[in-house]
Amino acid sequence: MVNINEAQDKFAALIEQQKARVAKMRAQGDFVDYSKLDTIIIGICGGDGIGETITKEAERVLRFLLKDEVAKGKVTFKEIDGLTIENRAACMKAIPDDVLEELKACHVILKGPTTTPRAGDEWPNIESANVAMRKELDLFANVRPVKVPEKGIDWTFFRENTEGAYTLGSCGFETDDGISVDFTITTTDGTERIAKLAYDFAEKNHKNRVSIVTKANIIKATDGKFLKLCQAEGAKHPDITTDDWYIDIMTAKLVDEKRRKDFQVFVLPNLYGDIITDEAAEFQGGVGTAGSGNIGKRYAMFEAIHGSAPRMVKEGRAQYADPCSMLRASVMLLSHIGYQKEADKLTAALDKCMFEDKKLTITGRDTGCTCSEYGDYVMETIEAL
């Protein structure tokens, strides 16, 4: 419990921290040009629960697709351990210092799911490893594609990754009067860069509509700023239609069969993006089928959007985990570092395996195939393309 004076001090300290973060943003240079690197280092970080199983399978497929580049020394893989909940709890850190240094030695990272403790868990209340990684590596854009051609769905979500309610989610406090307070942050620099990325993507990929999602009618200072700055970026792209929606209405419109076909690119703050992209993933077959990219100027991290499923491990079913989420994330990784041909091959193989041939099925139990068997199926399909 804290009193009013302590609360004021805590708030002042948070503002100073955010000022320092903004200064770092302004000091950054341009995005990495992977074509100019002698060697691209891909970090492989398994995480918790089923994370190790599905990440290893995705690595196996990546090595298969990039075997010539590995042989030439253009691409190398770096195994990174230590992001398990056991190690993080022992160090009392979201990301242990030695693990963070290993991550920073890579250009891109393929990361498995990690456990985030919550009230009542056996683990100490440490920050989410995902949130910490996004902050430490300044991965400001979470990019999640969802595509279901037969339903007319072709969406790409640009979720701001380093601000909003998530950025100070473990910095709240309770006063001695029993009042609990949390914080949300929106900065001009942070919003402008996610808006620019979303509109640049739309322009380069021949998309003609960007939808801004907020609750600016109620959350006036932070959501209001986000909306105004995104609209200002939209004004620089007159060939793209910009519209804006409140988050509650947008969640409804995504299930409206007539309206949902109209949407293309979305840009939205962190918390709303987390919620709505999980909803969107259900159209594609659930969160187990969806991958995401976390993009910054210096680093990029690609991951599944689902959790670590510790129950599957406890019940001895980890070998039956579905690797499709990590394989979809691998598609994004390949595209990001300039291997679009390989990314297209993997996309085509996954579409064939998941939606067309369906020779093998993943059920999460021994009623379906194993993770490794499905990986073999995908690689065999790639070879047959």
N, C-alpha and C positions, 0 to 999 in steps of 0.2 A: 504494500500500500504506500502511496505517496501523498503528500499534502500539496496545496496549490503552488507554493513557491518552488517545490521540487518539480512539479509539472511544468512550470514556466521554464525552468532550467533545461529540462529534457527537450522541450519544444525548440528552444533556442539552439541547442546542440544539433538537433535534426536539421534545422534550417541551414546551419553552417556546413554540415555534411553535404547537403544538396547543392549548396553554392560551389563547393569543391568539385562535385561531380560534374556540374555544368561547365566549370573551367576546363576539366579534362576533355569533355566533349568538344569544346571549341578548339582545343589544341591538336585534335586528331588530323591525320593526313587523309589521303585518298584510299580507296579500296585496294586490296592486294591484287596484283596482276599475276595470276598463277602461271600464265604462259612464259613469264620471265624468270620463274624460279628454276634453279638447277635440279632440285628435288622437292617434291611435294610430300610432306609428312602427314600421314593419316593416323590419328590417334584412335585406338580401339579401347573403349572403357565400358566394361560389362555392367557395372552397377549392382543391383540387388535382385533377389528372387529369381525369376525366370530371365532376368536381364542378361546374365552371362550366357545362357543357352542360346537365346535368339540373336544376340550380338555376335557370337562366334559363328553362327550360321551365315549371317549377313557378311561377315568378314570373308568367309570361305567363298561366297559368291563374288564379292568384290575382287578378291585375289584371282579368281577364275577369269573375270572380265578384263582385268588389268595386268595379266601375266606378262605380256610383252613389255609394258611400261615398267614393271618391277624388275624384269631382267635387264633393262637398259639403265636402271638406277634413277629413272625419272620419278617413280613413286616408291615410297617405302612405308611400311606399317609399323607403328609403335604401340606395343601392348602396355596399358596403364591399369594397374590394380589399385586397390585402396579406397575405392568409392563405395564400399559396402557400408550398410548401416552399422555393422559392428565396429568397423574401424572409425567411422565418423563419430559414433557415440563415445568411443574410447578417447578420441582426441578432443571431443566436445566442440567440433567444428563442422560446418556444413560441407566444407572441402578441406581436408588436411593440407598443411602447407606444402609437403613434399609432392602430393598429388597435383596441387595447383601448379607447381613449377613444371611438372611433366606435361600437363595440359598446355601450358604456355609455350612449350617447345615444339608443339604441333601447329600445322596450318589449319587443318580441319579435324573434327572429332566425330566419330560415330559412337554414340552413348546409349547404353541400355537404361531401362527404367530404374529409378532409385526410390527408396522408401522415405516418405516424409512423416516424421512422428506427429501424432496428434494427442490431445488430452485423453488420458486413460491408457495410453500405450505403455509398453515396458521400457521404451526408449526415452532419453532426455529430450527436452523440447528445443532441439536444434533447428536452424533454418533449413528450408528446402535446398537440396544440392542443386536443383535446376535453377532456382531463383539466384542462388549465390554464384553459379557459373555464368549466368547471364549478366550479372552485375560485374563480376571480376574481369570477364572478357569483353564486356560491353557489347553483348549480342542483342542489339536493340530491336530487331525485327524477328518475330516468329511468323514464318510463312507456312501456311497449310493449304494444300490443294485438295479439293474434293471433286471427283468426276464420276458421273453415272450417266453415260450417253443415252441409255434407253429412257431415262426420266428427264432428259433435257438439262441435266445439272452439269455445269462446268464453272466451279467457283474457286477463287483463290483469296484466302484471308490474310491480311497483313495486321497482325496483332502487335501492338507496342509491348515491348518485352521488359523494359527496365524501369517503368514508372507506374502510376496508378496505385491501387490498393496493395499490390504485391510488393512494391519496392520497400515499404516500411511495415510490412505485415507482421513482423515479429518485434516491432519497436513500440507498440502501444503499452498502456499501463492502466492501473486501476487506482483511483483516488481513495483516500480514507473515508470518503462518504459513500463508497460503493459504486462509483461511476467509472465505467470502463471506456477508454478512448483509444481509437485507432486513427491512422492518418492515410491520406491519399495525396499523391504528388503528380502534377502535370507541369512540365517546363516548356518554354517556347522552343528551345533547341531540340529537345527530345521529340516533340510533336512534329516539328518541321521536317526532321529527317525521315520519320516513318511515313509521313504524307508524301514526301518526294519519292521515296522508294516505291510506294504503291502506284503513284501516277506514272512513274517511269516504266514500271512493269506493264501497266495497262497500255501505254503507248507502244512499247517494243513488241508486245504480244497481240497487237491489233484488237484490244478490248475497248469498247466504247462507253463503258459505264463503271463508275466508282461510287460505292455506297458508303457513307460515313455513318457509323453506329455509335450513339451515345445515350445518355439520359440527361441531356443539357437543359431540359425544362425544369428539372429538379435539382441536379448537381451543377449549380450555375457557374461557380468559379473554375473548377478543374475541367469538367466535361464541356462547359461553355467555351473555354479556351481551346480545347481539342477540336471542337466543331469549327470554330472561326478560323483557326490556322489551317485546317484541312480544306476548308472552303477557299481560302486564299490561294493554296497550292492548286486547287482545281481550276481557279480562274486563269492560271497560266497555261491550261490545256483546254482550249475552247472546243476542240474536236471530241472531247470526252464529256459525256453527261455526268454531272455530279448531283446526287440526291442524298438526303440524310434521313435517318430513321432512329426512333427510340428503341432501345434494346428489347423491351417487352414486346413491342409490335413486330420487330424483326424476327424474334423467335417464332412468332405465329406465322409470319409470311413464308418462312422457310418450309413449312409443311403445307402451304397453299399450293396445290398442284399447278394452278394457272399462273400465279405471280412469281413463284420461285425460279421459273425459267428465265425471267428477265434479269436476274442478278448475275454479276460477273466477278468484280473485284470489290472486296470489302476492306475498310481500314477502321480500326477500332481500338480503344484502350484495353489494357491488360486483362482485367477481370472479366469484362464482357466477352473478350476474345476467347478466353479459356472456356467459358460456358458454351458459347454458340458454336465453336468449332467441334466440340464433342457432340452436340446435337447434329451438326452437319455430317459428321463422320458416320452416323447411323445410317444415312442413306446409301453409303458406300459399302456397308456391311459391318459397321461397328468400329469402335476405337481400336480394336485389334488389327484392323486392316490399314490404318492410317499412319503416315509418317509426317514429320515436320522438320523444317529448317529453322535454325536460329542464327541470324546473319548479323555480323558486325563488319567494321572496316578492316580489321586485322585478322580476326578469327571467325570461324563458323562452326556450329555444332548441329548434328543431325540426329534425330531420335524418334522413338515411337511416342505416341501421345497417350498411351495407356499406362497403368501402374505396374508394379513389380510382382503382383500376384503371389505373395508369400505362401498362401494356402496351397497352391499347386506344388510348391517345393515341399511343404510339410507333408503332403499326401503322396509324395513320390511321383508326381506327374510332370515334372519340369521338362522331360524329354519330349512331351507331347505339345509343348507350347507352340503357338503359331508365329512363324518368323516374318509373316507378310508385312507387318508394320515396320519392322526394321529394314526389310527389303525395299519398301516404298521410300523410306528415309534414305536408303542408299542410292536410289534413283536421283534424288535431289542433290545428294553429295556429288555424284558423278557429273551432273549438269553444272553444279556450282564451280567445280575445278576445271571445267572445260572439256570434259569427255562426254559430249552430247550423244555421239553415236552409241557409246556403251550404255548411256542412260536410256536411250530409246529402245535398245535391245532388251534391257531388263524390264522396261515398262510393257513392251509387247509380250514378253514371256509371262509376266505376272497376270496380265489381262487374260491371256490364253489359259493359264493354269487355274486362275480363280473364277473366271466367268464363262469360259467356253468349254474346254476339254473336261475339266474337273475329274481327272483320272484319280487323283488323290484328294482326300479331304482331311482337314485338321479339325478335331473336335475337342482337343484339350485332354482327351482320355485315350485309353487303348482301343477305343472303338474307331479311332482315326489313325492316320500315319504319324510318325515322329517328325520332329523339327528337321532332323538331318535328312530323312527320306524326302521331305518336301523340298529341301534345298537341292537335293539331287534331281528331283523332278523339274525344278526351275532351270537348272543348268543344262539338263538334257533338252529342254524346250528351246533354250537359247541356241544351242548347237544346231537344232533342226530348223531354225528360222532362215 
